[in-house]
């Protein structure tokens, strides 16, 4: 792949230079550069060093890694390879976290902590890239392609996509949700009104509401408002599920796959917090009621990954059978706890004890939870690598998918007990530990190289000695950047709060 040439430009979101003039300037020349061989224990030294590190890291990302303000997951150190969930072209950015919305959130964290206009501009550029790629259906796909003739270019509202391109807004893997949350938060944070940003947020939220089924559930995605369906309680299918129950368009039906319950709930919760529109709270309540309906009956009072409109488990992909799903059940429990906290309504707690009891008795011998359990028998279900034959044997699993995971049973049980015995309301925000944040910030500064980069091995591990290594095998990772930028911002916020009388 040829080296990508990236030119900095003024975000389309900024209509005049005066918008940023309200913010205090932040000159890096006036701030001492962090010493890479020094450990900071004094906030008077560490705070300016962190501010400078943030400027260096953000400048590197915006000047060298960003494409029109947007980001992918990984870019090789030689800038010749770009990856999202797969190879990315020179004109593509990724929506799915840890791509553009997640980077935008980190940039916004940096701005909130510093009021540095450089960070706000970078966040606005990321928002601009997402607004360009907002589909006519209101949400987002996994990526945005700025090439009008690109293979993955969609039918963008901006009018620069393909007339016959993709128009499928998806909730899979927190794609549309993460974009909506970032844009909502940015819209709420700005001290000046930005009509284009606000309109994009409003259109996305309106489209999300129209994607909610009458029973309160959501599909994996949509191209147009969903059709009303029946309101029934979940049940086990009475057909041979191994040979039947396959739908080519399973994504049009109610789903909980890949954490959809939690990410949709966080999105609706933020909409409730930043808007006076009562429909978002109503949608959140209906979604909680859907989770109550979608709980399967005894002896497996948990949740499936994918349903039909009769709320019976069905096939999704060839390695996602109709089954009782461990990961999705824990996500449903977590979501019901959250909705109970938000609404103060104990009805959302009622399904949880039976579900937790099922999880406890379904744990594998090593204490983990299987992704799939056979309906009625409760035997863990797996697949044979390559052939994808259903089996009870876990010795030849495909490696691209998590068929087992650590269980959150203990944490969920503790949270339920807290809500059952205490006030049914969100727990007070815990004050961050400044000592821990100070140590983390000092460590993060040591990892940053002189070019303002956190260089990794492509698996999230920092590589300190890069001079003798092949730059094609070293990476700049958005996930690494996001985590460290937010942690540094958290330190600055905690340090500032500690000095308040």
N, C-alpha and C positions, 0 to 999 in steps of 0.2 A: 504494500500500500504506500503510495507516495506521502511524503510529509505534508501534513495539513497546515496551511497558512491561515492563521486566525488574525483578523483585524479588529481592534477595539472599536466600538461604535457607541454612540449615545442611544440609550434605550428609547424605544418608541413610547414607553410609558412616561417619559419626562418631556413635557411640552415646553418647558423653559428652564434656563439655568437658575432662575430665582427660587425654584422649588427646593433646591438643596442649600440655597444661601441662608436659609433660616437655621441651619445646623452649624455648630461650631466647627471650625476647621481643625484638622488633625495633621500636623506636619511631622513626618517621621524623623526629619532632621533634628528636631528638638528633643527627641527621645533617645536615650542611650541604646545601642544595639545589644542584644542578649549575648552574653559570653557563653559559648558552647561548653566550656570546661568548668563552669561555675554552677554550684547548687545554691539556690536562693532560699533563705529562711526568713528574710525580712520583707514584709509587704512593700516597704518603701522602695526597695530595689526590684522586687518581683513584678509589681504592677506595671511600671513602665516597660519592663522587658516583655511582659505578656502582650501589652498593647502593640509593641513593635513587631513581635512574632505574628500576631494576627494580621497586621498590615502586610508583612512579607508573604505569609502563606496565602492570603486572599489575592494579593497581586499576582503571585505565580499562577494560581488557578485561573484567574480571569484573563490574564495575558497569554497564557501558554496552553491551557487545557480546555477552556470553554470553547464551544462552537455556538456562536450567536447567543451567548449567555447561558447555554445549556450544557449538560454533562452526561457522560456515560458512567459505567461502573469503574472501568480501569483503562488507563492509557499507559503504554509502555514508555520507559524512560527515554527511549530514542524517538518517541512520538510517531512510530510507524504502525502501531497496533492499537485498536480501540475495541473495547468489549462492553456489551451490555449483558443481557441474558443470551449470549451468542455474539458473534462478530458484528461490530457496528461499522457502517460506512463513514466516510469523511464528512457526510452531511447529516448524520443522524445523532440525536440525543435520546437519552432514556428517561421515561417517566417513572417506571417502576422503581421503588426504593432499592438501593441507595442512590438513585439517579437524581435528576434535576430538582424535584420538589424537596427531597431530603437535603440536598446541598443548599437549596434556598433557605430552608429552615435554619441550618447552621449559620449561614450568612446573616440571617435576621437575628439570631442569637447574639452574634458578634456586634451587630449594630445596636441592639438594645443595651448591651453591656458597656459600649464605648461611645455611642452617638457619633461614630466616625462615618462621614458621608461616603467614604470609599466602600464600606460594607453595605450600606443602603443601596448604593448604585449597583453593586454586584447582585444583591437580592432582586432589585428591580429588573436587571437584565435577565435573571433566571425566570422571573414571572413573565417577562415579555416573550421569552422562548416558549413557555407553556401556553400562553394566550394564542400565539401563532398556531400551535398544534391542537387547540381545542376543536373537537369534532362538531359537525353540525348537530349531532345527537346530544351534545352538551357536555360529554365527559372526554376521556382520553383513552387511547390505546397504550400499548407498552412503550412506544417510542414516537418521536416526531422526526420526520424527514423534511429538511428544508429544500430538497431537490424536487421541483414540480413533477419530474418524470421518474422519481425514485420508486423502487419496487414496493416499498412500504408506506409511501405517501398516502395520506388519508384525505377525506373530504373535510378540509379545515374550514372553520367559520371565517378565518382571515381571507379566504377566497384565493389562496395561492396553492391549494392542493389539487388533487385529481378530481375531476367531475364524477368519475366512476371509482374513486378510491374507497378505502375502508371507512366505514362510518359506524363502527361498533365500539361504543363506549363500554369499558369493562371495569368491574369491581374486583377482578381476580388479582391477588397478590398486592392489594392496596394501591392500585394504579390511579384510578380516578379519585379515590378518597384522599390520597396523599397530595395530589395536585390541588384539590379543593381546599384542604386544610391549610396548605402553605399560602395560597392566594387569599383565603379568608383572613388569616393572621396578618399578612402584609397589609391588606386593605384596612384592617382594624388598627394597625400600628401607625399608619401614615398620619402625619399631622396636617396633610393637605389632601383635598379630594381628588381622586384620579378616576374619572368617569369610565375609562376603558377597563381598568382593573376591576372596578366595582361591578360593571355590567357583566364581565366574564364570570365573576363569582356568583352573581344573581342568576345568570342563565344556567350555570352548572348545578346550583342547588335546586332550581326549579326542575331541571331534568332529572335529578336524583329522586325528587319527590314523585315524579311521574313514573319512575321505574319501580316503585313499590307496589307489590301486589295487594289485592283487597285483604288477604289474610295477614298482611304485615311483613311478609318476606320479600327478599330481593333476588333477582336472577343474577347470574354471573355477569351479564351485560345486556345492553339494549341498543337498538337503532331507532326506536320510536317508543312512545308511551306503551306500557304493558296493558294487556287486556285483563278485565276483571275475571277472577276465577272463583272456585268454590272455597268456602271457609270450613274446613274439616280438621279433625285431629289426626295425628300421625298413626299409621298402622303398618304392620308387616304385609308384604305382598303375598297373595295366595297362588302365584304362579311359580314356575321353576326359574328362579332368578339367575341361575347359571347360564341359561340359554335364552332367557327373555329379559324384557325390561331395558333394552338398549335403545337409546334415542340419539339420532344423529345430531340433533340440536339440543342436547342436554343443557347447554348453557342458557337456554331460554326459560328454564324452570328454577324453582326455589333451590338455593344452594347455601352451604355454610363453608365451602371449601377454602382452605388456605387463610384462615383467620378473618373471613369476611365479617362475621358477627362483631368482633371487636373493633375493626377498622371503620365499619359503617357507623357504629355507635359513637366512636370518638369524633367522627365527622359531624354527626347530628348534634352531639353535645356541644361542640365548638360553635355550630350554627346557633344553638340556643343561647350561648353566652354572648355572641357578638351581634345578635339581631333581636328585634322585638317581635318578629313574626312567630306566632304561636304554632304554626304548622310544623315546625321542626321538632318541637316537644311532642306534638301529637304523633308525628311519624316515629319518634323514638319509642313512645309508649306502644304503638301498634307493632313495632318490631319486637319489643319485649313480649307482647302477647303472642306473636308468631312463635317465638322460642318456646313458650309454654305449650302451644299446640303441636309443635314439631317434636316434642319429646316422645320417644317411642314407649310403648307399654311394657310392663313387666313381662318377662324377667330381665329385660334390658332397657331400663328407663333412662336412656341417653339419647344421643342425636346421630343422625346420618350425615354423611358428607354431601350427598346429592339426593334431591327428592323429585317426584313428579307433582302435578297439581293436586293429587289426592294425598299428598304428603306420605308417600311410600318411597322407601329407598330405591334408587335406580343406578345404573351404570353411568359413569362419566367417561374418563379415558380408559384405555384397555387395562391399566393397572390400578383402576379405582372402581372396585366392585360395589354393588349394593351391600351395605354392611352397616354395623354400628361403628362409629368412628371415634377413636380415642382422642386424637388431637382436637378435632372439631367439638367434641363433647366438653372438653376442658375449656375451650374458648367460649362455648355457649354458657357454661357456668360462670365464667369470669364476667361475661357480658351481662347476665342476669343480676349478678351482684352489683355491677356498676349502675344498671338501670334502677335497681332498688334504691341505691344511694341517691341518685339524681332525683327520683320522683318521690321518695319517702314511702312508697307503696310496698307493704310486705308480701303482696301476692306474687311478686317476682322472685321471692326466696323459696316459695313452697316446692318447686320442682327439684331444688338442689339437693336436699338430703338423700333422696333415693338415688340420684345420679352419682353422688359421691360414693355411696355404698357400692354401686355397680363398679365404679372405677377401682375401688379398693379390692374387690374380689376378682377383678380382671387383670390385675398387675401380673406381669411375667415373672418367672422365678428370679430374674436379676433386678426386679423392682421397677423396670420400665413398663411403658404402656404401648401396646401394639397400635398401629394406625387403623387396622381393620379387624373387626370381630364378626364371625359368621352369625347371621341372624338365627335366633333360637338356640343354637348349640353353644354360642359364645366362644368358639374356638378361634384363636388368632389365624388370620388369613394372610398368605404371602403369595409371591409370584416367583417363578423360575426365571432366572436371568436369560435373556435372549428370546426364549420361546414364549414368555409371559403366560405360562400355564399356571392356573390356580393351584395352590398347594397349602398344606399345613406345615410344611418343612421350611425352615428359615435358613438353610445352609447355602443356598445359591441365589441370594437376593440381587435384584438389579441395584446398581450403585447410584443412580441418578435421583433417587427418591427416598424419603425417610419413611421406612416401614415400622420403625420403633423410635421412641423418644422418652426422655426423662419425664416422669409424671409430676404434675403440680398439685397433686392431691393434698399434701400437707398444708401448703400455702392457702389453697382454696378452702379447706376445712377451717383453718384459723380465721380467715376473713369472714366466713359465714358465721362462726361463733361470735365474732366481734360485733357483727351487725345484729345478731339475734339478742345479744345481751346489752348492747349499748344503743345510743341514738342511731336511728336509721337515716344517716346523712353522710356525705363524704367526710373522710377523716381529715383533720387539720393538716395543712402542708407542713412537713417536717423541715426544721431549720437545717440547712446544709452544714456539714462538718467542715469548717474553714481549714482546720489543720490537714485533713485529708485532701481537700481541694488544693491547698498550697503545695503539698508534696506532689500531687498529680501534675499540677501546672509546671513545677520545676522539672519533673521528669520529661514532660512533653517538650519543653524547650530544648532539652538535651537531644531529643530525637530529630529536631528540625535542622536540616542542613543549611549551608550558607546561601543556597539559592531559594530558600523558603519552601522546601519540599519535605514531606514525610515519605520516604522511599520504602517500599515494601516488597515482599516476595510474591505478591499476588494472592496471598492467603491471609492478609491482615497483619503479618509480622514485620516489624521495622527492620530494615537492613542498614546497619550503620557504616560499614566499610564497602562503599560502592565503586571505588576507583578501579579495582582489579576485576570487577564482574561485568558480564555481558549486559549492556543496557537493554537489550531486547528481552532479557529475562527478569528485569526489574520493573516495578510498576508504581504509578501514582493511582491510588485507590480512593474513590469518593467516600467509601465507608470509613476509611482511616481518617481522611480529612474531616468528615462530618463529626465524628466522635471527638476528635481533639479540639476542633474549633469550639464546639459546644461546651466541652469541659473547661477550656480556658475562659470562655465567657461566663460560665457558672462561678469560676473562681473570682473573677472581677466583680461580679454581682455580690457574692458573699463577702468579699473584702470591703466593698462599699457599704454594705449593710452593717458590717461590724463597726464601722466608724461613726455611724449615726448615733446621736444622743438618745 
